[in-house]
């Protein structure tokens, strides 16, 4: 990645403050880098404290985000904490700006509880500073800390409040902060100042494009009621989708332009990630920029003199590729095209944003198309009340923890930094090798109905006949709620159930086959990890993010027998509130089981997708037990822009037999960088020592194993998609066959199987009205059965799974029944399920 030098600062003396400003020229906004060159003294580390403030030229700053210590007594003196950290430069900083009370306040500071990034690790007290002049919320470890832990510009974020739990959620689109006030007065104070900062135009919004406004503004209803309809909403959603595609084409042109630019052709391994080069600026193609400092040879000058790079390097030409008029012509044409695309995307984005401000979300009624998820379906379609508030309102608790639990889980102020909240997940050791073995699936006596003759399977399904509805109108009212409990139109579904979606984990079962055959324990562990990561690839096509699977009915089942891959799989929905599935798969060398409790919560711009319930794998060849909790994912750009799913944080795969564990880290993307796909995995033994083998690659395409017996090799590659995938729900070819009834299933599956659900079949066939009509019937029948059971004091008992005692962490585990009551045993006799879902059977 090449950088264009705009200012040379020179040597930075120790303990000396260097100050300066830079006015960004018109039409040259973008990403700027501040480069520190330490190559003249590589053996001595340096500590640099940087205070950076961006503001409109017409609105000079009145404060800086790091002046948080001003509100504390003695804020203008150096703290002992700063001395310990070695930040001697802080002692020479000018006196802090004092916070004023009243309308003239420029900074609001105080303590809040911040939820740690990893689940079930409680809350930590952190010091927060809100700068009204830039509408930026920042946080620090404590009031005396000079290290900025993170910041979010509220102009780019959606803020939601829950008055019951005193919780505040801030969704920037790339990360979500969950905060809690310690008492009612602090909550009221923070809510007021966040409202003020979110609605403030102090950041230079006046006269600027509406796309710079706070996202919640786009969700407000203006005083005048414009008449809109669903058709118009779909048209604008289509426009937004097309603009997103044009933006993707623009990124492709940018990469191509970079590849044809002579000044980049010698970058080699130093090149940045594809697709990250900035938009071109006028004069950027003349090839006279300085070379980046990491591409220059280290200076031989004395350490006390760091000079600017020599001008002799300005006109160097590539040594491998000779320049040609043809190459230059292609590059110039691409740059011209790229500038045009930048202009088109910018103008269309402005148009969409302005239209979004004018339009009122459609007011749906209780008679609108509904889904099966909740008895409270009607509230979903209530009109959203007009409000002047910039903050969204969380209707339900955003987490299972109560306020009292939050207070009990608070970490002391002097606790180790969360960084962000870097507590290590308990990996355990081999000391308790098989204490959890009853939770792991046992080796079955037979693999009935395997083996079977190979049968042909389809590799595509019909394209959808309607576009999914706009989510703006109903999501705004359901911030913080579990989306699986909210009714949505049938057109928002794909023709697969949640049970079938769970079965997609089996697409790459060959990785488990390979793991069972490998003699090296480290490589075996990484093959199991690769299997866990491979399941994420089913969401790699962005079009799949705009629809959701059908929520199964209580007692609904799904079986999958793949004679060509040598496994059998059966799943059942065992609980409706909360939604919980149970499934088990068996092969001759391994078995796996999971009781997932999926949930999705909307935070203003993103939806957090969490799956509770460990996946447990038994390798019969070695007797090893592996367990893992699926990675948390986020559905980005729910309100506007191109939607996509992105895993975040870490995922740990634990070998409960030996105590070793692998930690897979998903690289975090930037605020404007789009989806991040890179993942790296390290392997630790039972003592925490890192092993020489590792995994690297992307969860969307391939993974490579390094340090193994055969060197570096690719062990997983994503499978085929359906032809023209974006037009066919974005499905993998494996998923397209899940709803097909082959000779293996015909006459063998119970009436509760998802393949026999008529509304789902009607949607696949393109008959949306029929699908809606049948779904309403099934919903009402299920509600009636539940009311009857509640009146009789009865509770639902799953047919094929039996409940196991809860684990120490509260997980509810279900085990597949065996013997005469087992699914596969009854299947031999053409089993017929109990009367629960006989409505599923075709007429």
N, C-alpha and C positions, 0 to 999 in steps of 0.2 A: 504494500500500500504506500503510495507516494504522498508526501506532504509538501505543501507550498508555503515557504517561509514568508511571514507577513511582518515579523518584528524580531530583531536580535537583541536580547537583553544583556548578554555577557555574563561575566562571573558573578556569582552570588556569594557575598562574604558571610562568614559565620556570624550568627547573632545580630544580623543586620536586616532590617525590614526593607524589602524592595516593593515599592508600590507603583501602580500604573493603571492606565485605562486604555481601552481600544474601542473605537467607534466602528461598528460593523457597517460597511458601505451598503447602499441600497441594493437590493436583489442579490446579496451575497450571504444571506443567512444559511446556516447549516451547522456541521460539526466542526469545532475548533479544538486543537490539541495544544496543551502546554507541555513542552518537551524538556525534561531535565537530563543532561548528559553528564554521567559520572565516569566516563571511560578514562579520564586522566588520572583517576585514583580508585581503581577497581577494588583494592584491598581494604579500603576504609568505607564503612557504610555511613550513609548520611540520613538525617531526619529532617524532613521539610514539612513545615506547617503552611498549608495553603488556605487562604480565605478567598472564595470566588463569589462574586455577585453579578448577576445579569439583570439589566433593567432597561426600559425604553429610554432612548436619548432625551426625550422631552420630559422625563420624570426622574431626576437625579435621586439616588438612594439616600434614605435618612438613617439607615441602620444596616447591619450585616447579620446573617443568621447565627454567627458564633458569639454574639454578644449576650448569650444566655446567662452568664454569670452576673450580669448587672443587677438582676433582681435579688441577688443574695447579698448579705452584709459583707462589706469588704470586697465587692466585686471588682474593684480597680487594682487589686494587688494580686501578686502571683500566689497561687494556691500550692499547698504542699504536694497535692497530687500532681500538679504540673511539674514540680521540681523532680519528683520521682520519675516521671516519664521522660525527663531529659529535654523538655521543650523550653530551653532557655530563652528562645526568641519571644515567648509569651510575656516575659517580664518587661520587655521594652515596648509592648504595644500601648497605644494611647488609651486613656481612661475609657471605660465602657459607657455606652449610652444608657442612661437611667430610664427605666420604664415609667411612663406617666399614666396615671389613671384618667379615665374619661375618654372622650371622643378622640383626643389627640394621641392615643396610645399607638406606638409603632411596633411593639413587640409584646407578646403574651407568653409567659413561661410558667412551668409547673410540672409536677410529677403526675404520671399516668401509669397504669398497669398495661404492659404490652405482652400479648400472648406469644409464647415461643413458637418458632416455626414448626418444630416437630410436635405432633399431636400428643396429648396426655402428659406434657411436661410443664404444665402450669403457666404462671404469669410472672413477669419480672417488673420491678419498679424502674422506670426510666425517666430521664429529664427531657421534656419537650419544649421547643421554642417555635413560636409562630410569628413570622415576620409579615406584617400587613402590607408593607410596601411592595413585596414581591409575591405575596400570597403563597409562601413556602413554609411547610411544616417540617422541622428537623428534630432529630432526637439524639441524645447523648447518654452515656452510661450513667452519669450523675451530674450534679450541678457544677462540679469543679473540673469535669473532664473537658479536655480540648479536642478530643477525637470525635469527629462527626460520624455517627453510626449509619445514618441514612436520612434522606430528605425526599419529600414529595411535593411538587408544585400543585397546589390545589386547583389551579386553572385547568389541569389535565386529569383531574381525579373526580371520582364520585364519592360523596361522603354520606353515610347513613348512620342513624342514631336509634338506639333502643332504650327508651326511658325506663322500662321495667328492670333491665339488668344493668343500666348505666353504661352500655357498651357503645362504642363508636367504631365503625368500620370505614376504612379509607382505601378505595380501590383505584390504583393508578393505571390499571390496564396491564401492568407487568408484575405487580405484587400487591398483596392485600395486607394492610395493618389492622389487627384487631386490638382495640384499646378499651380500657375500662377506667372510669373515674372511681375514686375511693369513697366518695360520698355524693349526696344529691347536689350540694352547693357547687362542688367542683364540676360535676357533670353539666349543670346548668351554665356555668361560666364557660366551659370549653365549647358547649353547643352554640352559645351566643357568638363567641369569637370565630368559630369555624364558619358559622353562617355569614358573619361579616366578611371574612377573608374570601369565602367562596363567591360571594356576590359582588365583591369589590372590583372596580375597574381601574384600580391603581396600577395594575400591571400593564397599562397601556392598551387596553382593549378598545378604548374609544376611537371610533373611526376605522377600526380594523375589521377584518373578516369575522363573521360569526363563528367560524370554526375554531377560534381561539377562546370562545366562551366556555364556562364550566359545563361539563357534560350534563349535569342535572338540569341546566337551563334548557337544554334541548328537549327535556322531558316535560317541561312545564306546560300548562295550558294557558295561553294568553287570555286576557279578559274577553276579547271578541271570539265568538265561537264560529270557527270556519267549518263549513260542511264538508266532511270527507267521507270516503267509503273504502271498503276493503280493496276494491279494484285499484284505486289510486295508491293505497299503501303498497300493494304488491308491485305496481309499476315503479314506484320510487325505490322499493327494495331491489327490483331488477336493475334499475339504473345504478344503484350503489354497488351491486354485484359486478356489473359490467365495468364500472370505474375501477373496482378492485382488480379485475383481470387486466385492464389497460395498465394499471400500476405494476402488475407482475411482468407484463411485456416490457414496460419501461426498465425494470430492473435487469431483464435479460439483455436489453440493448446496452445498458450501462456496462454490464460485464463484457459484452462483445466489444464495446468501444475501448474498454480498458485493455483487452487482449490485443487490439490493433494499434495501441499507442506505443511508439518506440521507447518512450521513457520508462515503461513498465516491463518491457520484454526481458530485461536483465535482472528483474527482482528475484526470480527463482523462488527458493523456499521462503523468502522473507515476505512474500505476498500475504496479504490479509485474507480473511475469509471471503469466499465468493459472494458477490452481491452486496458488499458493504462499502464500496467506493462511493464517495459523495457525488452529488450532481455537479456537472461542469459549470465553471464560472467563466465569464468572458476573459479571453486571453489565456485560458488554461492549456490550450493545445499548442502553444508556441515552443514548448520544450525547454524553457530557460529556468525552470525551478531548480533550487538547490537539492542535492541528494539528501535523504534522511540521514540523521547522524549515525543510526545503527548500520548503515551501509558504507560508512567511511572507515578507513583504517584508524586505529587508535593513534592519538597524537603523541609525538615524542617530545613535546614541549615540557618545560618545567611545570610541576604541579600547581604553582601559584599563578599560572597564566593560561587561561583557556580562551583561545582565539576562535574567531568565526571560521567556517570552512573556506577553503581556498577557492578563488574564482575559477581556477583552472579546471575545476570539476564540472563547470556548468555546461559545457558543450560536448561532454563525452557521448559517444554514440555506441550502440550495442555492438559487441564484438562478434556475436554469432550471426545475427540477422542483418543483412545489408539493407539500408533504407532504399525505398523505391517510390516512385511517384504514384504507382498504383496503390500501395499500402497507405500512403498519406491521403490519397483521395478517398479511399474507403473509410478511413478514420474520420476525416472531416465530415463526410456524409453522415456517419453514425452520430457524431457530436451534434450536428444540426438537427437530426431526428430526435436525439435525446432531449435537446432543449425544447423542441416542439411538444414532446410527450410530457415533460415537466410542466409546461404551461397548461396543457389540456387537463392533466390530472388536478392541478391546482385550481383551475377555474371550475371544473366539475365538482370538486370537493366543496368549494365555496357555495355553488348552487345547491348541492344536496343539503348542506348545513343550513342555508337560508330557508329552504323549503321545509326543513324539519322544524324550524322555529315557528313557521306559519301554521303548520298543520296540527290539528288536534288528533290524538290517537283515537281509533274507532271505539265507540262505546258498544261493546258486545253485550248481549243479553243472556239470560239463563237458558234460552232456547238455542243458543249457538251450539255448534258441534262440540261435543264434550268427550272426555276420555274416562278411563276406568279408575283413576288413581284415588279419588277422595270423595267422601260423603259431603265435604265442604266445597263441592265444585261450584256451587252458585256464587260464592263470594268472589270467585276468580273473575267473574264477568261483570261485577259491579262497576259502575262508572267511577273513575278516579276523581276525587274531589279536587277542584281548583285550589291552588295554594301559592302563596308568595314565597314560601320557603325554598332555599337552595338545597336543603338537605333532604335526603330520602329518609323514610321511616321504616325501621325494622319492626315487623308485626310480631314475630316470634323470636324465641331465643336463638341466637346464632350459633350456639354450641350447647352440648349437653351439660356443661358445667353450670352450676348456679352461682349467684353472686357470693354466697357463703363459701362455696368451693373455691372460687377465685381468690378470696381472701386467705384461705388456708394454704393455697399453692403459691403464694407470693414469695419471691426470692428476695433476700435482703439486698440493700443498696450496694453493699460491698461484695456481693457475690461475683464470681468470675463473669466476664463479659459474655453476652450472648452471641455476639460477633457474626452474623446475627444469630444469637441464641444457639451456640454451637455445642450443646450438650450431646454427648455421644450416646447413641442408642445402645442399650444393654445388649451386648452380644452373647453373654453367657460363656461358659467354658464347658469343657467336657466332664466336669464334676457331676453334673446332673444329666448324664448322657441320655437315658431313655425314660426319664420320669414322665415325659409327655407321649410316650409311645401309644397308649390307648387312644389318643386322638388321631393317630395316623392310620391310613387305610391299610388293611392286611392283604396279603396275597390271596386272591380268589382261588377256589378249588378248580374251577373251569372258567373259560372265557366265552361261554355260550352267548350268542349264537355263532361265534367265530369257530373255525374258519369258514369262509363263504367264497363263492365264485365272484369274480370282479363284475361290477355293474357299471354302465355308463352314467355319467352325471352331467348336468347342464353347467354352463360356465357364464350365464348371464340371466337377467330378468328384465321384464318390460320396463321402459323408462316411465317415470312418474308423469301423471297427466296434469297435476296442479303444483304450483309453487307453495312452499311452506309459508305460513302467515308471518307478518311482522310481530316481533316480540315486545316492542316498546310499550304498547298499551297495557299489557298485563304484567310485565316483569317489574315495572316501577312500583307496583303495589305489593310486591312479594319479596322485597329485599330481605335477605337473611333467612328465608324459608327454604325448606327442602323441596326442590322442584319436582321430585318424584311424587309428592303429595298434592300437586297442583294440576287441575284438569287443563288439558290443552286440546286444540282441534285435531281431528284425525289426520289432516293434511300435514301436521307437524311430525308425523311418524314415518319411519321406514317399514317395509313389510317384513320385519323380523321382530321376534319377541326378545325380552331381556334374557330369557333362558337360552335362546339361540345365540344371542350376543355373547353370553358367557362361554358357549361352546367354541367360539372362535379362538380361544386360547389353545385349542388342540391342533391348529393349522401346522404348527412347527413341532409336533410331538417327536419328529425324527431326532431332534436334539437330545431328548431324554433317552431314546434308543441308543444314541452314540455314547451318552454319558454312562449308561449301564455297562458298556463294553470297554471303557477306558480303564487302564490299570493305574494311571497316575492320579492320586487323590486331588491334587491341585487343579489339574485340567478338568477332572470330572466335576468339580465344584463350579468352574467357570462355564461349563456346558449347561449345567442346571440354571445358572444365572442368565445365560444367553436365551434359554427357553423363556424365562420370566420376562426378559426385556422384549422378546419378539412379539409378545401379545399386544404391545403398544402400537405396533405397525398397522393394525387394522383401522386406525384413525388417521393414517397418513394423508389421505386424500381430503382436502379441505371441504369439499362438498358434503362429506359425511357429517360434518359438525353442525349442519343446519337442520338436521332431523334427529329424532330420538327413537329408540325401539319401543314397541308396545310393552306396557306394564302388564305382566301376566296376571291372570286371575288366580285367586287362592286355590291351590291344588293343581294348577296347570303343570304339565310335565313336558319334557323333551328328551328324546333319545337320539343318539348318533352312533351308528355302527359303521366304521370305515374298514372294510375288509382289505383295502389296498394299503392302509397304514397300520393295520394290526391292533386297533384299540376299539373299545366300546365306552360309551359315555351316557349317563342318565342324570337329569336334573329335575328338580321340583321346587315350586314356590311354597315355602313352609310357613311364611308369615306375611301378613298384609300391612300391619302397622307395628313396627317399622317394616319396610320391605326387606325380606331376606330370602335368599335362594339357598339350595343345597345341591351339590353335585359331586359325582365321583366318576373317574375314568380309570380303566384298567387295561394293561397290556401284559405280555408275558414277562417283561423285565422290570416293570414299574407300575405304581398306582399313585393317583393323586386325588385329593379331595379339598373342597373349600365350601364355606358357608358365608358367602359375601353378603354384606349389608350396604348396598350402594346408596349414596345420597349426593344431591347436587344443591348447592346454595348459591344464590345470586347476590353479588356484592356491589352492584351499581354499574360496572363495566364488564366484569368477568363472572363466570360461574365456577365455583370450586367443586371438583368432582372427587369425592373421597369414597374408597371402598374399604370398609372395616371387615375383618375376618381373614385370618391367615390362610394362605395356600400351603398345603402340606403335601410333600412328595416323598414316597418311599421307593428306593432303588432295591429291588429284590435281589439283584446279583451281589450286592455288597451289604445289604441290611441297613444302609444309611438312611437317616431321616433329615430332610431339608424343610425349612419353613421360611415364609416371607410374607410381608404385608405389601400389597400392591402400592405403587407410587401414586401420590396425589397428582392430579392433573387439573389444568385450568382451561376452560373454554373462553377464549379471548374474543374481544370485539363483538359482544352480544348486541349492543345497541346500534353500532355503525361500523362499517369497514368489513374486511374479509374475515370471516370467522375461521378459527382453527383451534385444535386441541394441542396442548403442550404440557408434558410432564415436568414437574418441578422438584427441587430438593434432592433427596437421596432415597435409594431403595436398598435394603439390606437383606441378603439371603444367608440364613444361618444353617450350618450343618450341626444339628442338635446331637449328633453322635460323637463328633470330634471336637466341637466348639469353635471351629474355624468359621469365618464369615467373609462374604464379599460385600463391598460397598460400592454401589453404582451411583455416580453423581451426574445429574443432568445440568449441562451448562446453562446458566441463566442468560437470557437475551436482554438487550437494552430496550429502552422505552420506545425507540423508533426502529429497531432492528428486525422486527418480524419474528417468526417462530424460530426457536432454538432447537436444533435436532441433535447436537453432539452429546455423547455420553461416554464416560470413562469409568472403568471398574478396577478397583484394587482388591487384592485378596490378603487377608490377615489370618494368621494361625491363632490357636487358642490363647496364646500369650499376648496377642496384639502385634506381633512382628510381621512386617509386610513381606509377602512372598514375591519371588522374581517374575511371576506370571501375571498378566493383566489382560483386560479387554478394552477395546476402543472402537469408535465408529459412530454411527448414527442409528437411532431407534427407528428411522424411517426406511433405511436401505440395507445396511450391512454392518456386521461386527467382525473384528479381527482379534485373534488371540496372539499375544506376544509373549516370548519367553518360554514357549512350550517345547516339547520334544522335537517338533518339526519346524522350529523357528517361528516366524510370523506367518499366520495363515488365516484366511477368511473362513469362519465357521458357520456364519449365518448370512443369508441374503433374502430379502423380502420376496414373497411369492408374487404371482401374477395377479393383476387386477382384471375386472370384467372389461370387455371391449368398450371404449369410449366411456370410461368410468365416471367422469364428471356428469354425464347425462343419465347415469344409472345408479344414483344414490351414492356413488363413490365406493362401491363394494369391492372387496377382494373376491377373486374367483371362488375361493373356498367358501365364503359366506353366501354367495349366490346359490349354492347347492343346498343350503341348510333347510330351506322351506319346501324342497322337492320331495315328493313321495316316490321312492324307488321300489323295485321289487323286494328289497330287504324290509321295508316298512309296511308295505301294502298288506292289510289284513292282520298285521301283527301289533301295531302300536295301539295304546289305549285311546279312548275317546277324549282324554284330556290332553293329548299331544298338541303342541303349538301348530303343527302342520294342518290340523283339522279345525282350527279356529276360523270361522267363516268371515269375520270382519277383516282379519288380517289377509286372508286369501283374496277378498274382494278388492282391497287396496292394491295388492300386487297386480291384480288383473285390470286395474285402472278404474274400477267402479267405486268412486269415492262416496257417492250418496248412499249406495247400498252398504258400504263399510260403516258409515256413520249410523245408519238405521239399526244395523245388527249390533253394533257396539253399545248403543243405548239400551237395547234389550238385555244384553249380557250384564251390563252394569246394574240395571235395576234388579235383575234376578239375583245377582250377588249380594246387593244391599239387603234384599228381602231375606235371603238365607242368613245373613249376619244378624239381622234384627231378631229372627226367630231363635237363633242359637243363644243370643244374649238374653232373650226373654226366658228361655228354658235353663239358663245358667250353665250352658255348655261351652266348651272351647274347642277350637279347631284342632284336629289331630292329623298330621300329614300321613299319607298312605304308604310312602316308600322309605321314609327316613324316620329314625327315632332319635329323640333328644338325648344328648350326653350332658353331664353336669357342666356348669359354667367353669371356665378357666379362671386362674387367679386374677387376670386383667379384665374379667367380666365378659369375655367372648362366649357367645352361645354356639355350641357345636352340635351338628346333627350327623348321625352315622347312617349309612345305607343299610337297610335291613338285609338279612340273608335267610337261608333256609326256605321253608315253604311259603313264607310271606315276602320273599325277596322279589324284586322287580324282574330280574332276568329269569328266575325260576318260573314265575307266573307267565312270563312272555312265551315260554315254550308251549303253554296251554292256551295261547291266544287270549291273554288276560284282558279282562274288561274292568276298567276302573270303577270305583264307587260312583254313585249318582251325582257327584258334586258338579261336574261340568258337562253333563250329557248334552247340553245345548250346543256344544262344540261340534258334535257329529254332523256331517253334511246331511241335508234334507234328501 
